[in-house]
Amino acid sequence: MGLTIVNNVSSLTAQHNLGRASKGVAQSIERLSSGLKINRGADGPAALVISEKQRAQIAGLRAAIDNSEKAVALVQTAEGALGEINSLLIKVRSLAIDSANSGVNDADGLAANQAEIDNALDTINRIANNTQFGSKNLLDGSAGINATTSNSTVSFLKGTSDTVAGAYAVTVTTAGERATETASTDQGAGLATDEVLTVNDVSITLTAGLSQAQVVDRVNDFTAQTGVIAEIDGTSTRLYTKDFGSDASISVISNVAASTTSSGFANTAQSDNGVNIIGTIGGVSFNGSGDVLTAESGNAKGLSVQVGASADATTTGTAVTATLTVTDNALVFQIGANQNQTASIAVDRVNPVALGFGVTGNQFNNLNEIDVTSAGKSQDSLGVIDAAINDVTNLRGSLGAFQAHTLEATANNLRATLENTVNAESVIRDTDFAEEIANFTKGQVLVQAGTSVLGNANQIPQLVLNLLG
């Protein structure tokens, strides 16, 4: 190569190599200081694309793990409240068994047991209505199958996991009836003599001089024991049971003949039984129990409604139609890192009116109706209480299985996936310090050597001066 002054190619070569070495050192410093070998797209376009997707997945996995842990806390809140309801039901069952011991108990003891049961049921109702996670109600049905009705006479009681969301027409075809007896003679003036009226095996003493309204009030003083309500229907005294249906019965007999100066009830036994409601839900006919109608098949399966009394308190009447709009408000948890990776569970309503359904041959339709003021009623109450305990324990089992086998198992799987995904992202993007320090050291040496060589290269044109001298 010739000796030139205008173009110092050696200097350019030295500058080029020094620039490359300096860039390598700068890149090593960036990687060592940031901890990442991919800091921008130019560092590795394909690696950047893959690692950013993995970063999104890692963030999703961490959020899903948090979601699962929050869901476990929610389920434990509901299960804890159900545990307390279980304890109350066991206490109620003990009281019902005590009341069934007719050889020992008197009316006052039975009334005391009933009062304690009523208090326990109020507490169960309060727990069901007030158990919340944050502001979300858990046990009042709003976290499961719920429904609104177009007719206030028809009340939604319960739905199950079998109930499909949608609109269902409800029509009463055979009215539910209470057992009813009316005095054979209207009472006129006050009672002429003392009288003993026996209603459902409970003796009620009526003193001479009582008016018809006072007789009604006196009979109603014993409603807790007899299960019977008295009223003046027009001019006649009428008795009817609190409960609807074929298992509700009434018997009444007086110790004096019926007349205008007596209660009006005969001294021969009068008795009656109620009638179970029959109606259609979603166009399918079902036989109800008392005033409760439950769908046993079809899309509405498990849907239970209660039909209130008509203008006549003794019957639901048949002029009843309503549309129930059923919604599935099951709790849905996002427990995966990607779209639609969810799990759901419906929490059934556990108010007393929604527990203890389906006990055949029983005068009580649900836990809210139980009565232990007689041995016979106590026996029927036990059947309903056992069904209610079964309802609550089954729900607790479902929640427990969901927690253990869905939430906690999924969270464990997510943690393993997170570990492996972070490892994969680290391989792609993290700086290997051992390798990078070696590169940095090499680069520093090259920069130092390049700087020295460049200085020498810049001295080459000066050699021309020797030729000119």
VENWO-V171737 format. One record per pair of residues at least 12 apart in sequence whose C-alpha atoms are under 6 Angstrom apart, sorted by the first residue. I is the first residue (numbers start at 1). GAP is how many residues later the second one is. D is the distance in whole Angstrom. If there is no record, write none. Layout:
# VENWO-V171737
i->[I & I]
gap->[GAP & GAP]
d->[D & D]
This chain:
# VENWO-V171737
i->[5 & 10 & 11 & 11 & 11 & 14 & 18 & 18 & 21 & 21 & 21 & 22 & 25 & 25 & 28 & 35 & 36 & 36 & 36 & 37 & 37 & 37 & 38 & 51 & 60 & 61 & 64 & 64 & 64 & 65 & 68 & 68 & 72 & 79 & 85 & 92 & 95 & 96 & 99 & 100 & 100 & 102 & 110 & 114 & 125 & 128 & 128 & 128 & 139 & 139 & 140 & 141 & 141 & 143 & 143 & 143 & 143 & 144 & 144 & 144 & 144 & 144 & 144 & 145 & 145 & 145 & 145 & 146 & 146 & 147 & 147 & 147 & 148 & 148 & 149 & 149 & 150 & 150 & 151 & 153 & 153 & 154 & 154 & 155 & 155 & 156 & 157 & 157 & 157 & 158 & 158 & 158 & 159 & 159 & 160 & 162 & 163 & 163 & 163 & 163 & 164 & 165 & 165 & 165 & 166 & 166 & 167 & 167 & 168 & 168 & 168 & 169 & 169 & 169 & 169 & 170 & 170 & 170 & 170 & 170 & 171 & 171 & 171 & 171 & 172 & 172 & 172 & 173 & 173 & 173 & 174 & 174 & 175 & 175 & 175 & 175 & 176 & 176 & 176 & 176 & 176 & 176 & 176 & 177 & 177 & 177 & 177 & 177 & 177 & 178 & 178 & 178 & 178 & 179 & 179 & 179 & 179 & 179 & 179 & 179 & 180 & 180 & 181 & 181 & 182 & 182 & 183 & 183 & 183 & 184 & 184 & 185 & 185 & 186 & 186 & 186 & 187 & 187 & 187 & 187 & 188 & 188 & 189 & 190 & 190 & 190 & 191 & 191 & 191 & 191 & 191 & 192 & 192 & 193 & 194 & 194 & 194 & 196 & 196 & 197 & 197 & 198 & 198 & 199 & 199 & 200 & 200 & 200 & 216 & 216 & 225 & 227 & 227 & 228 & 228 & 228 & 244 & 244 & 244 & 245 & 245 & 245 & 245 & 246 & 246 & 246 & 246 & 247 & 248 & 248 & 248 & 249 & 249 & 250 & 250 & 251 & 251 & 252 & 252 & 253 & 253 & 253 & 254 & 254 & 255 & 276 & 276 & 276 & 277 & 277 & 291 & 291 & 292 & 292 & 293 & 330 & 330 & 331 & 331 & 332 & 352 & 352 & 353 & 353 & 353 & 355 & 355 & 356 & 356 & 356 & 362 & 367]
gap->[456 & 447 & 443 & 446 & 447 & 440 & 429 & 432 & 422 & 425 & 426 & 425 & 415 & 418 & 412 & 396 & 393 & 394 & 395 & 392 & 393 & 394 & 391 & 374 & 277 & 276 & 271 & 272 & 273 & 346 & 267 & 339 & 331 & 317 & 39 & 25 & 18 & 282 & 273 & 275 & 278 & 273 & 263 & 258 & 226 & 12 & 222 & 223 & 210 & 211 & 209 & 207 & 208 & 186 & 187 & 188 & 204 & 184 & 185 & 186 & 202 & 203 & 204 & 14 & 182 & 183 & 184 & 180 & 181 & 178 & 179 & 180 & 176 & 177 & 174 & 175 & 172 & 173 & 171 & 154 & 155 & 152 & 153 & 150 & 151 & 149 & 147 & 148 & 197 & 145 & 146 & 196 & 143 & 144 & 142 & 139 & 136 & 137 & 138 & 139 & 135 & 161 & 162 & 163 & 159 & 160 & 157 & 158 & 114 & 155 & 156 & 112 & 113 & 153 & 154 & 110 & 111 & 151 & 152 & 153 & 108 & 109 & 149 & 150 & 107 & 146 & 148 & 105 & 106 & 145 & 103 & 104 & 102 & 141 & 142 & 143 & 99 & 100 & 101 & 114 & 115 & 139 & 140 & 67 & 68 & 97 & 98 & 137 & 138 & 63 & 66 & 96 & 136 & 61 & 62 & 70 & 71 & 93 & 94 & 95 & 59 & 60 & 57 & 58 & 55 & 56 & 54 & 81 & 82 & 80 & 81 & 74 & 79 & 50 & 74 & 78 & 73 & 74 & 76 & 77 & 72 & 73 & 72 & 19 & 20 & 21 & 17 & 18 & 19 & 70 & 71 & 16 & 69 & 15 & 12 & 13 & 14 & 58 & 59 & 56 & 57 & 54 & 55 & 52 & 53 & 26 & 50 & 51 & 14 & 15 & 148 & 14 & 15 & 12 & 13 & 14 & 30 & 46 & 47 & 29 & 30 & 31 & 45 & 27 & 28 & 29 & 30 & 116 & 25 & 26 & 115 & 23 & 24 & 21 & 22 & 19 & 20 & 17 & 18 & 14 & 15 & 16 & 12 & 13 & 12 & 12 & 13 & 14 & 13 & 14 & 15 & 16 & 13 & 14 & 12 & 15 & 16 & 13 & 14 & 12 & 15 & 16 & 13 & 14 & 15 & 12 & 33 & 28 & 31 & 32 & 18 & 17]
d->[5 & 6 & 6 & 5 & 6 & 5 & 6 & 5 & 6 & 6 & 6 & 6 & 6 & 5 & 5 & 5 & 6 & 4 & 5 & 6 & 6 & 5 & 5 & 6 & 4 & 5 & 5 & 5 & 6 & 5 & 6 & 6 & 6 & 6 & 6 & 6 & 6 & 5 & 6 & 4 & 5 & 6 & 5 & 6 & 5 & 5 & 6 & 6 & 5 & 6 & 5 & 6 & 4 & 5 & 5 & 6 & 6 & 6 & 5 & 5 & 4 & 5 & 6 & 5 & 6 & 5 & 6 & 6 & 5 & 5 & 4 & 6 & 6 & 5 & 6 & 5 & 5 & 5 & 5 & 6 & 5 & 6 & 5 & 5 & 5 & 5 & 5 & 5 & 6 & 6 & 5 & 6 & 5 & 4 & 5 & 6 & 6 & 5 & 5 & 6 & 5 & 5 & 5 & 6 & 6 & 5 & 6 & 4 & 5 & 6 & 5 & 6 & 5 & 6 & 4 & 6 & 5 & 6 & 5 & 6 & 5 & 5 & 6 & 5 & 4 & 5 & 6 & 6 & 5 & 6 & 6 & 5 & 5 & 5 & 5 & 5 & 5 & 5 & 4 & 6 & 5 & 6 & 5 & 5 & 6 & 5 & 5 & 6 & 4 & 6 & 4 & 4 & 5 & 5 & 6 & 5 & 6 & 5 & 5 & 4 & 6 & 4 & 6 & 5 & 6 & 4 & 5 & 5 & 5 & 6 & 6 & 6 & 4 & 5 & 6 & 6 & 4 & 6 & 6 & 6 & 5 & 6 & 6 & 4 & 5 & 4 & 5 & 5 & 5 & 5 & 5 & 5 & 5 & 4 & 6 & 4 & 5 & 6 & 6 & 6 & 5 & 6 & 5 & 6 & 5 & 6 & 6 & 5 & 5 & 6 & 5 & 6 & 6 & 5 & 4 & 6 & 6 & 4 & 6 & 4 & 4 & 4 & 4 & 6 & 4 & 5 & 6 & 4 & 6 & 5 & 6 & 6 & 4 & 5 & 5 & 6 & 4 & 6 & 5 & 5 & 6 & 5 & 6 & 5 & 5 & 6 & 5 & 4 & 6 & 6 & 6 & 6 & 6 & 4 & 5 & 5 & 4 & 5 & 5 & 4 & 5 & 5 & 6 & 6 & 5 & 6 & 5 & 5 & 5 & 4 & 6 & 6]
